[in-house]
Amino acid sequence: MDLSSWFRRNLLRNTEKTQNPDPPKPNEPEQELLGVTEQLINHVKSFTLETFKTFPLPDDEGATSGDNSLTTSSNIQKDLSEWQERHAMFVLSKVKELSHLRYKLCPGHMKEHQFWRVYFMLVKKQVAEYELRAIQLARLKEVTMENERSSAADGCEVEMAEAKHNAVASLAPTNP
């Protein structure tokens, strides 16, 4: 599944949810983790079609095959990090003006991945610290899980050593 179909599918889900009388309200901690602040919202609302159409993008080929893109296990190119995907979905649901711009621009004037590259370049100053914090939290969680796994493995090794010692001791001849 490519990025554009993933966004469209999720946008459709969000549209269906907003048609319900009482849609769930996003919680503040998630909004804070994703860097969607009032300052960012006001900045994003100032974007126009021309902002995206005239934004100077470096060569697309180099950008999609460079270090900014990841390849998933199914060998499908993934342009956005997990944090960026969550941020994009949240900001689309929060700022309808951006959603309308995306609808008008993609795919007629630019590809989906180009739209998001421009977006993240435009908001880099506002979201960089939040993205860095998310990377740090993910790394911390990863290290914690590794430590838990290694301590569990150490516990098993101790138990196995004790069991081996007991087995050897029970096999050893006793002198009367």
C-alpha positions in Angstrom: 0.0 0.0 0.0 1.4 3.4 -0.9 1.4 6.5 1.3 -1.3 8.3 -0.7 -3.8 5.4 -0.4 -3.0 5.0 3.3 -3.8 8.8 3.9 -7.0 8.6 1.8 -8.2 5.5 3.7 -7.5 7.2 7.0 -9.0 10.4 5.9 -12.1 8.5 4.9 -12.2 6.9 8.3 -11.8 10.3 10.0 -14.6 11.7 7.8 -16.9 8.9 8.8 -16.1 9.6 12.5 -16.8 13.3 12.2 -20.3 12.5 10.8 -21.2 10.9 14.2 -22.9 13.3 16.6 -20.2 13.1 19.3 -16.8 12.4 17.8 -14.1 11.7 20.2 -12.0 14.7 21.1 -8.2 14.4 20.8 -6.5 14.3 24.1 -4.0 17.0 25.1 -1.0 14.7 25.7 -1.2 13.3 22.2 -1.5 16.8 20.8 1.5 17.9 22.8 3.5 14.9 21.7 2.8 15.5 18.1 3.7 19.2 18.3 0.3 20.5 17.2 0.2 23.8 19.0 -1.9 26.9 18.5 1.2 28.5 16.9 1.6 25.6 14.4 -2.1 25.7 13.6 -2.0 29.4 12.9 1.1 29.0 10.7 -0.5 26.1 8.8 -3.7 28.1 8.2 -1.6 30.8 6.4 -0.5 28.3 3.7 -2.0 28.8 0.2 -1.9 26.8 -3.0 0.9 29.1 -4.2 2.9 28.2 -1.0 3.1 24.6 -2.2 3.2 25.2 -5.9 6.1 27.6 -5.8 8.1 25.9 -3.0 11.6 25.0 -4.3 12.0 21.2 -3.9 15.3 19.5 -4.5 15.5 16.8 -7.1 12.7 14.3 -6.3 14.7 11.2 -7.3 17.5 12.0 -4.9 15.1 12.8 -2.1 13.1 9.6 -2.4 16.1 7.3 -2.7 18.2 9.2 -0.1 18.4 8.9 3.6 15.0 10.5 4.2 13.1 7.5 3.0 12.8 4.1 4.6 12.0 0.8 3.1 9.5 -1.5 4.9 9.8 -5.2 5.1 7.5 -5.6 2.1 9.9 -3.4 0.1 7.4 -0.5 -0.2 9.0 2.9 0.1 7.9 4.8 3.2 8.5 8.6 2.9 7.4 9.6 6.4 8.5 8.4 9.8 5.9 6.9 12.2 5.9 10.2 14.1 5.4 12.2 10.9 2.5 10.0 9.9 0.8 10.4 13.2 1.5 14.2 13.1 0.1 14.4 9.5 -3.1 12.6 10.3 -3.6 14.7 13.5 -2.9 18.0 11.8 -5.2 17.1 8.9 -8.1 16.4 11.3 -7.3 19.6 13.3 -6.7 22.0 10.4 -9.3 21.7 7.7 -7.6 24.3 5.6 -4.6 22.0 5.1 -6.9 19.1 4.3 -8.5 21.2 1.6 -5.2 22.3 0.2 -4.0 18.7 0.0 -7.2 17.7 -1.8 -6.7 20.5 -4.4 -3.0 19.8 -4.9 -2.8 16.0 -4.9 -2.4 14.4 -7.3 -3.2 17.1 -9.9 -0.3 19.5 -9.1 2.0 17.4 -7.1 2.4 13.9 -5.7 1.4 13.1 -2.1 5.0 12.6 -1.0 6.0 16.0 -2.4 3.1 17.6 -0.5 4.3 16.2 2.8 7.9 17.0 2.1 7.0 20.6 1.5 4.7 20.6 4.6 7.5 19.3 6.9 10.0 21.7 5.4 7.6 24.6 6.1 6.9 23.6 9.7 10.4 22.3 10.5 11.1 25.0 13.1 7.8 24.4 14.9 7.9 20.6 15.0 11.6 19.8 15.2 11.8 19.7 19.0 8.7 17.5 19.2 10.0 15.0 16.6 13.3 14.9 18.4 11.6 14.2 21.7 9.6 11.4 20.1 12.8 9.8 18.7 14.4 10.1 22.1 11.3 8.5 23.8 11.3 5.7 21.3 15.0 5.0 21.8 14.5 5.1 25.6 11.7 2.6 25.3 13.8 0.4 23.1 16.7 0.4 25.6 14.4 -0.3 28.5 12.9 -3.3 26.6 16.4 -4.6 25.8 17.4 -4.3 29.5 14.3 -6.2 30.5 15.0 -8.9 28.0 18.6 -9.2 29.1 17.7 -9.3 32.8 15.1 -12.0 32.1 17.7 -13.9 30.2 20.2 -13.5 33.1 17.6 -14.8 35.5 17.1 -17.9 33.3 20.9 -18.5 33.1 21.1 -18.3 36.9 18.3 -20.8 37.3 19.8 -23.1 34.7 23.2 -22.9 36.4 21.6 -23.7 39.8 19.7 -26.6 38.3 22.9 -28.0 36.6 24.8 -27.6 39.9 22.0 -29.5 41.8 21.9 -32.2 39.1 25.7 -32.7 39.2 25.6 -32.7 43.0 22.9 -35.4 43.1 24.9 -37.6 40.7 28.1 -37.3 42.7 28.9 -40.3 45.0 28.6 -39.6 48.6 31.2 -40.9 51.0 29.9 -42.5 54.2 
